[in-house]
């Protein structure tokens, strides 16, 4: 299911890259299946080692750098932490 959803998202967004992080990223079988799908699409898979597969810190950092590089910043006094923030609620400013 994760591979199929990833492939659909790649097609929808026109992406040629997959980054696997978070707890699920430790699953070597998932990495293998994502690699097969990526190769079939002519895409590049980036699978991190276990140091970066404990939580979603790497994904949060990547989203942060993308937002910063696109000119999106948040004043410190408006920064909050929301544990259950849905990623599909994030305004993506770095893609057209």
Number of C-alpha atoms within 10 A of each C-alpha: 6 11 16 12 10 15 19 12 12 17 12 9 10 9 12 14 13 18 15 22 22 18 13 15 21 19 12 11 10 16 20 13 14 24 19 15 19 21 12 9 14 11 16 16 19 15 20 16 12 13 10 18 19 15 14 15 13 17 15 12 11 11 15 14 14 16 18 14 12 13 10 13 11 10 6 7 6 6 9 8 6 7 6 6 9 8 9 7 7 9 8 14 13 14 8 4
